[in-house]
Amino acid sequence: MKAKDKKLALHWQVIIGLVLGAVYAWFAVANDWITFTMDYINPFGNIFINLLKMIAVPLVLFSIISGIISLKDITQLGRMGIKTLGLYLVTTLFAVSLGLVYVNLVKPGENQSVEIRTEKRIEYEIWLRENPQVERVDEINFLSNPDLADKIAEVEARLKGEEMSEWVADKVKKSENEKTKGPLSALEDVFSSNIFRSLTDSKMLQIIFFGILFGAVLSMIPKDKAKPVMDLVEGLNEVFVKMVMVIMKAMPFFVFALMAGQIVKAAGTDPAKFAELMKFYLWYGSVVVAGLLTMAFLVYPTLVKLLTGLGYGKFLKGVKNAQITAFSTSSSVATLPVTMGCLQNNLKVSKSTTSFVLPIGATVNMDGTSLYQGIAVVALAQFHMVDLSIAQQLIIVGTATIASIGAAAIPSAGLILMMVVLESVGLNPLWIAIIFPIDRILDMCRTVVNVTGDASVAAIVASTEDGFGEDLETEVDE
């Protein structure tokens, strides 16, 4: 028993893995171990994410069904659904609005040299000239300024010699698919014509709807006929939860590989371009991180304290393992099993609540992504000498909120949605390539916010439904 007490807690092991991964990455870059790292270290990080995703999809399905059949009254499902979606919508609106407040106060895109910003403005006006269907957001016209003729010619020559990277082309294609969708496409996407294909393609909204429908109908049929199916669902749910616990034992090593691989990959970007934009990255990244920290460690704990009475420190201590996992995986869905465990074991939130609220949150609640989109769009506009009006920024609030619903809970999905937000206010969607070099680390941070938001809403819903379990005031498990 004493030996067990002396064992280093998992979250400390994970933090050590993150630090060692960053240290190794520094040595790898300094000593040109890039090829070795990408061939023999990075794959283990990818294996970790793949393992969690492999389990996440069936776990979401069976946990939702299990949660619904455990409800004492099926009418509780409707109440929980309204509360859950309402809270997610309110927190998303608040998050993107907070991001816009921060970016307008700090103005990270205006802290660069006039020369660089002038060049970026010229690039933007050339793009407007080539896309006459786009409505101009201001009356500034550098292309008609004779004093800038040499600079304009230089920029035009450079742009003609540049080719769209394969990465950007992929994001453009996915963005075009988003634009062709109709106004009710989000509702359409909820209903699957083939649940097996939905499971294969990880269509989370369709899986969630099927799980809710299956669980609700299972609760309506006679108990003698429903019991074998209920037992099977409960058993499968326990198996997948146990699989997560087994994988978590190797998490420190996987996190080391994941961190090392991602840093080395980022360091392999164009050094000249990175140096030129370093100042922008520093200001922009700082504002995004400040906004995300405010949401994760101030807004959510305060909201939980006011609405549930759960202490600030106790809430954060209860969800810290989920936050660390979110930071390392950059995936709300991959973190879902850990988030469920934190709420059920540490905060004593009932299984019926976590099984219903958290899978929905992992799919529709993207507060961190919405906040980041608001900051990024305005910062990029500032960098290109484009002054967005209040009305245009309100469009960003609405578009970012809507775009975040059903966003893929996978790394860098926010970049695809940002192209839609950029176009909604007449800006160049290809600007996402500018912020890509530091997107990975910001993606890790905003996933922490997404997961913390899911946990806070689950705690609030639990306090209004079946309350918390016993021993809430006891020490949270390490």
C-alpha positions in Angstrom: 0.0 0.0 0.0 2.8 2.3 0.9 4.6 1.6 -2.4 1.5 2.6 -4.2 1.3 5.9 -2.3 4.8 6.7 -3.3 4.1 6.2 -7.0 4.3 9.4 -9.0 0.8 10.5 -10.0 -0.1 10.1 -13.7 -0.5 13.8 -14.4 3.1 14.5 -13.1 4.4 11.7 -15.3 2.6 13.3 -18.3 4.0 16.7 -17.5 7.5 15.2 -17.3 6.9 13.5 -20.6 5.9 16.9 -22.1 9.0 18.6 -20.8 11.4 15.9 -21.9 9.7 15.9 -25.3 10.4 19.6 -25.7 14.0 19.2 -24.5 14.6 16.4 -26.9 13.1 18.4 -29.7 15.6 21.3 -29.0 18.5 18.9 -29.2 17.0 17.2 -32.3 16.8 20.6 -34.1 20.2 21.7 -32.9 21.9 18.5 -34.0 19.9 17.8 -37.2 18.1 14.7 -35.9 15.0 15.7 -37.9 14.8 12.6 -40.1 15.4 10.2 -37.2 12.8 12.0 -35.0 10.1 12.0 -37.8 10.8 8.4 -38.7 11.2 6.8 -35.3 9.8 9.1 -32.6 6.9 11.0 -34.1 5.0 7.8 -35.2 4.5 6.8 -31.5 2.7 10.1 -31.0 0.4 9.4 -33.9 -0.2 5.9 -32.6 -1.4 7.4 -29.3 -3.9 9.7 -31.0 -5.1 6.8 -33.2 -5.6 4.5 -30.2 -7.7 7.1 -28.4 -9.7 7.8 -31.5 -10.2 4.1 -32.2 -11.8 3.8 -28.7 -13.6 7.2 -28.7 -16.2 6.5 -31.4 -17.6 3.2 -29.9 -17.3 4.7 -26.4 -19.4 7.7 -27.4 -22.1 5.5 -28.8 -22.3 3.1 -25.9 -21.8 5.7 -23.2 -24.7 7.8 -24.6 -27.0 4.7 -24.8 -25.9 3.6 -21.3 -26.5 7.1 -19.9 -30.0 7.3 -21.3 -31.1 3.9 -20.2 -29.8 4.8 -16.7 -32.1 7.8 -16.5 -34.8 7.4 -13.9 -37.3 9.2 -16.1 -37.1 9.5 -19.9 -38.5 13.0 -19.7 -35.3 13.9 -18.0 -33.6 13.6 -21.4 -35.5 16.6 -22.8 -34.6 18.8 -19.9 -31.0 17.8 -20.0 -30.8 18.4 -23.7 -32.2 21.9 -23.5 -29.9 22.9 -20.6 -26.9 21.3 -22.3 -27.3 23.0 -25.6 -28.3 26.3 -24.1 -25.2 26.4 -21.8 -22.9 25.5 -24.7 -24.4 28.2 -26.9 -24.0 30.9 -24.2 -20.4 30.0 -23.4 -19.5 29.9 -27.1 -20.9 33.4 -27.7 -19.1 34.7 -24.6 -15.8 33.1 -25.7 -15.7 34.7 -29.1 -16.9 38.0 -27.7 -14.1 37.9 -25.1 -11.6 37.1 -27.9 -12.7 40.2 -29.8 -12.4 42.4 -26.7 -8.8 41.2 -26.2 -7.7 41.6 -29.8 -9.2 45.1 -30.0 -7.5 46.2 -26.8 -4.0 44.8 -27.6 -4.1 45.1 -31.4 -1.5 42.4 -32.0 -1.6 42.9 -35.8 -0.5 46.5 -35.6 2.8 46.0 -33.7 4.9 45.2 -36.7 6.9 47.5 -39.0 5.1 49.7 -41.5 7.1 48.2 -44.3 5.9 44.6 -43.6 2.3 45.8 -43.1 2.4 47.8 -46.3 3.6 44.7 -48.2 0.8 42.7 -46.7 -1.8 45.4 -47.6 -0.6 45.3 -51.2 -1.0 41.5 -51.2 -4.5 41.9 -50.0 -5.5 44.5 -52.6 -4.0 42.3 -55.4 -6.2 39.5 -54.1 -9.2 41.9 -54.2 -8.4 42.9 -57.8 -8.3 39.2 -58.8 -11.6 38.5 -57.0 -13.9 41.3 -58.0 -16.9 39.5 -56.5 -15.6 40.2 -53.0 -17.0 43.4 -51.5 -14.3 45.8 -50.3 -14.3 46.5 -46.5 -12.7 50.0 -46.8 -11.8 52.7 -49.3 -8.0 52.4 -49.0 -6.2 51.8 -52.3 -2.5 51.3 -52.2 -2.4 50.0 -55.8 -3.2 53.5 -57.1 -0.4 55.1 -55.1 2.5 56.0 -57.5 5.0 56.2 -54.6 4.5 52.5 -54.1 4.9 51.4 -57.7 8.3 49.6 -57.1 6.9 47.8 -54.0 3.8 46.8 -55.9 5.8 45.4 -58.8 8.0 43.5 -56.3 5.0 41.9 -54.6 3.3 41.0 -57.8 6.5 39.3 -59.1 6.8 37.3 -55.9 3.1 36.3 -55.8 3.4 35.0 -59.4 6.3 32.8 -58.5 4.6 31.3 -55.5 2.5 28.1 -55.7 -0.2 27.2 -53.4 1.1 24.5 -51.0 -0.5 21.1 -50.8 -1.6 21.8 -47.2 -3.3 25.1 -48.2 -4.9 23.5 -51.2 -6.4 20.8 -49.0 -7.8 23.4 -46.6 -9.3 25.4 -49.6 -11.0 22.2 -50.9 -12.5 21.5 -47.5 -13.6 25.1 -47.1 -15.3 25.0 -50.5 -17.3 22.0 -49.3 -18.4 24.0 -46.3 -19.6 26.9 -48.5 -21.7 24.7 -50.7 -23.8 23.5 -47.8 -27.4 24.9 -47.5 -28.8 26.8 -44.5 -30.2 23.6 -43.0 -27.2 21.4 -43.8 -26.2 21.2 -40.2 -29.6 19.8 -39.3 -29.4 17.4 -42.3 -26.0 16.1 -41.2 -27.5 14.9 -37.9 -29.5 12.2 -39.5 -27.6 9.2 -40.9 -28.6 7.0 -43.8 -26.1 4.3 -42.7 -25.0 4.2 -39.1 -22.2 1.8 -39.9 -20.8 4.3 -42.3 -21.2 7.1 -39.7 -19.2 5.0 -37.2 -16.5 4.4 -39.8 -16.3 8.1 -40.8 -16.5 9.3 -37.2 -19.6 11.4 -37.9 -20.1 12.4 -34.3 -23.4 14.3 -34.6 -25.0 11.3 -36.4 -23.6 8.8 -33.8 -24.9 10.9 -31.0 -28.4 11.2 -32.5 -28.4 7.4 -33.1 -27.3 6.7 -29.6 -30.0 9.0 -28.1 -32.7 7.4 -30.3 -31.5 3.9 -29.6 -31.3 4.5 -25.8 -34.7 6.3 -25.6 -36.5 3.5 -27.6 -34.7 0.8 -25.5 -36.1 2.4 -22.4 -39.7 2.2 -23.8 -39.8 -1.5 -24.5 -40.7 -4.1 -21.9 -38.0 -4.7 -19.3 -37.8 -8.5 -19.9 -37.0 -7.9 -23.6 -34.8 -4.9 -23.1 -32.6 -6.4 -20.3 -30.3 -8.5 -22.5 -29.6 -5.6 -24.7 -29.1 -3.3 -21.8 -26.6 -5.7 -20.2 -24.7 -6.0 -23.5 -24.5 -2.2 -23.8 -23.3 -1.8 -20.2 -20.8 -4.5 -20.7 -19.4 -3.0 -23.9 -19.2 0.4 -22.3 -17.2 -1.0 -19.4 -14.8 -2.8 -21.9 -14.1 0.4 -23.7 -13.6 2.4 -20.5 -11.1 -0.2 -19.3 -9.3 -0.1 -22.7 -8.8 3.7 -22.1 -7.4 3.0 -18.6 -4.9 0.5 -20.1 -3.7 2.9 -22.7 -3.4 5.7 -20.2 -0.7 3.7 -18.3 1.6 4.3 -21.3 0.5 7.9 -21.8 3.8 9.6 -20.5 5.8 7.9 -23.2 3.3 8.6 -25.9 3.1 12.2 -24.9 6.9 12.5 -25.0 6.8 11.2 -28.6 3.9 13.5 -29.5 5.5 16.6 -28.2 8.9 15.9 -29.6 7.5 15.1 -33.1 5.3 18.2 -33.3 8.0 20.6 -32.2 10.5 19.2 -34.7 7.9 19.3 -37.4 7.2 23.0 -36.7 10.9 23.8 -36.7 11.1 22.5 -40.2 9.0 25.3 -41.7 10.6 28.0 -43.9 13.0 29.8 -41.5 13.1 33.1 -43.5 9.3 33.4 -43.4 9.2 32.4 -39.8 11.8 35.1 -38.8 9.9 37.8 -40.8 6.6 37.0 -39.0 8.1 36.2 -35.6 7.0 39.5 -34.0 3.4 39.0 -35.3 3.4 35.4 -34.0 4.6 36.6 -30.6 1.9 39.2 -30.2 -0.9 37.2 -31.8 0.0 34.0 -29.9 0.2 35.9 -26.6 -3.3 37.4 -27.0 -4.8 34.0 -28.0 -3.2 32.3 -25.0 -4.3 35.1 -22.6 -7.9 34.7 -23.8 -7.8 30.9 -23.5 -6.3 31.1 -20.0 -9.0 33.5 -19.0 -11.7 31.1 -20.1 -10.2 27.9 -18.7 -9.0 29.2 -15.3 -11.3 32.1 -14.6 -14.6 32.1 -16.5 -15.4 28.4 -16.2 -14.5 27.9 -12.5 -16.3 31.1 -11.6 -19.4 29.9 -13.5 -19.3 26.5 -11.8 -18.8 28.1 -8.4 -21.8 30.5 -8.9 -24.2 27.9 -10.3 -23.2 24.8 -8.4 -21.3 25.9 -5.3 -18.4 23.6 -6.3 -15.1 25.3 -5.2 -12.8 26.9 -7.7 -9.8 24.8 -6.7 -11.7 21.6 -6.4 -13.2 21.9 -9.9 -9.8 22.6 -11.5 -8.1 19.9 -9.5 -10.8 17.5 -10.5 -10.4 18.1 -14.3 -6.6 18.5 -14.5 -5.9 15.1 -16.0 -8.5 15.8 -18.8 -6.8 19.2 -19.4 -3.3 17.6 -19.6 -4.6 15.0 -22.0 -6.4 17.6 -24.1 -3.2 19.6 -24.3 -1.1 16.7 -25.5 -3.7 15.2 -28.0 -5.3 18.4 -29.4 -8.6 16.4 -29.7 -11.7 16.7 -27.6 -13.0 13.3 -28.8 -9.7 11.6 -27.9 -9.8 13.2 -24.5 -13.4 12.3 -23.9 -12.8 9.0 -22.0 -10.4 10.9 -19.6 -12.9 13.7 -19.1 -15.6 11.2 -18.2 -13.4 9.6 -15.7 -12.4 12.9 -14.1 -16.0 14.0 -13.6 -17.3 10.6 -12.4 -14.4 9.7 -10.1 -13.2 13.2 -8.9 -16.3 15.4 -8.9 -18.8 12.6 -8.4 -21.0 13.6 -11.4 -23.4 10.8 -12.2 -22.7 8.5 -15.1 -26.1 9.4 -16.7 -25.1 13.1 -16.9 -21.5 12.6 -18.1 -22.6 10.0 -20.7 -25.1 12.4 -22.2 -23.5 15.9 -21.8 -19.8 15.2 -22.5 -20.1 13.4 -25.9 -22.4 16.3 -27.1 -19.9 18.8 -25.8 -17.0 17.1 -27.6 -18.9 17.6 -30.8 -20.7 21.0 -30.6 -18.9 22.9 -27.9 -15.8 24.6 -29.3 -15.4 27.6 -27.1 -11.6 27.7 -27.5 -11.9 27.4 -31.2 -14.4 30.2 -31.4 -12.3 32.5 -29.2 -9.2 31.8 -31.3 -11.1 32.4 -34.6 -12.3 35.8 -33.4 -8.8 36.9 -32.4 -7.1 35.4 -35.5 -9.4 37.0 -38.0 -9.1 40.5 -36.5 -5.4 40.2 -35.9 -4.8 39.1 -39.6 -7.0 42.0 -40.7 -4.9 44.4 -38.6 -1.7 42.9 -40.0 -3.0 43.7 -43.5 -4.0 47.3 -42.5 -7.7 46.4 -42.7 -9.9 48.1 -40.1 -13.0 45.9 -39.4 -16.1 47.8 -38.2 -18.2 46.8 -35.2 -20.9 45.4 -37.6 -18.3 43.2 -39.3 -17.0 42.0 -36.0 -20.5 41.1 -35.0 -20.7 39.0 -38.2 -17.5 37.2 -36.9 -19.3 36.5 -33.6 -22.2 34.9 -35.4 -20.2 33.0 -38.0 -17.7 31.7 -35.6 -20.4 30.5 -33.3 -22.3 28.7 -36.0 -19.2 27.3 -37.6 -18.0 25.8 -34.3 -21.2 23.7 -34.0 -20.3 20.2 -35.3 -16.7 21.2 -36.0 -14.5 18.1 -36.2 -13.0 17.5 -32.7 -9.6 16.8 -34.3 -6.3 18.7 -34.4 -6.4 21.9 -36.6 -10.0 21.6 -37.6 -10.4 25.3 -36.6 -8.3 26.4 -39.5 -10.8 25.1 -42.0 -13.6 26.8 -40.3 -11.6 30.0 -40.1 -11.6 30.2 -43.9 -15.4 30.4 -43.7 -15.2 33.2 -41.1 -12.6 35.1 -43.1 -14.7 35.0 -46.2 -17.8 36.2 -44.2 -16.2 39.6 -43.8 -14.5 39.9 -47.2 -11.0 38.8 -46.3 -8.6 36.4 -48.0 -9.2 32.8 -46.7 -5.7 31.8 -47.7 -4.4 34.0 -44.8 -4.6 30.8 -42.7 -1.2 29.9 -44.1 0.3 32.9 -42.2 -0.6 31.6 -38.8 -0.1 27.9 -39.5 3.5 27.7 -38.1 2.3 28.3 -34.6 -1.2 26.8 -34.9 -0.2 23.5 -33.4 0.7 24.9 -30.0 -2.3 27.1 -30.0 -4.5 24.2 -31.0 -3.3 22.3 -27.9 -4.2 25.3 -25.7 -7.7 25.8 -27.2 -8.5 22.1 -26.9 -7.9 22.5 -23.1 -10.5 25.3 -23.1 -13.0 23.1 -25.1 -12.6 20.2 -22.7 -12.8 22.4 -19.6 -16.0 24.0 -21.0 -17.5 20.5 -21.5 -16.7 19.6 -17.9 -18.1 22.8 -16.5 -21.4 22.4 -18.4 -21.6 18.8 -17.2 -21.1 19.9 -13.6 -23.8 22.6 -13.9 -26.3 20.3 -15.5 -25.6 17.6 -12.9 -26.2 20.1 -10.1 -29.7 20.9 -11.5 -30.6 17.3 -12.2 -29.4 14.6 -9.8 -26.8 16.5 -7.9 -23.4 15.3 -7.1 -22.6 11.9 -5.5 -21.3 11.3 -2.1 -17.9 12.4 -0.8 -17.8 15.5 -2.9 -15.8 17.3 -0.3 -13.3 14.5 0.0 -9.8 14.8 -1.5 -9.9 14.5 -5.3 -8.1 11.4 -6.6 -4.6 11.9 -7.8 
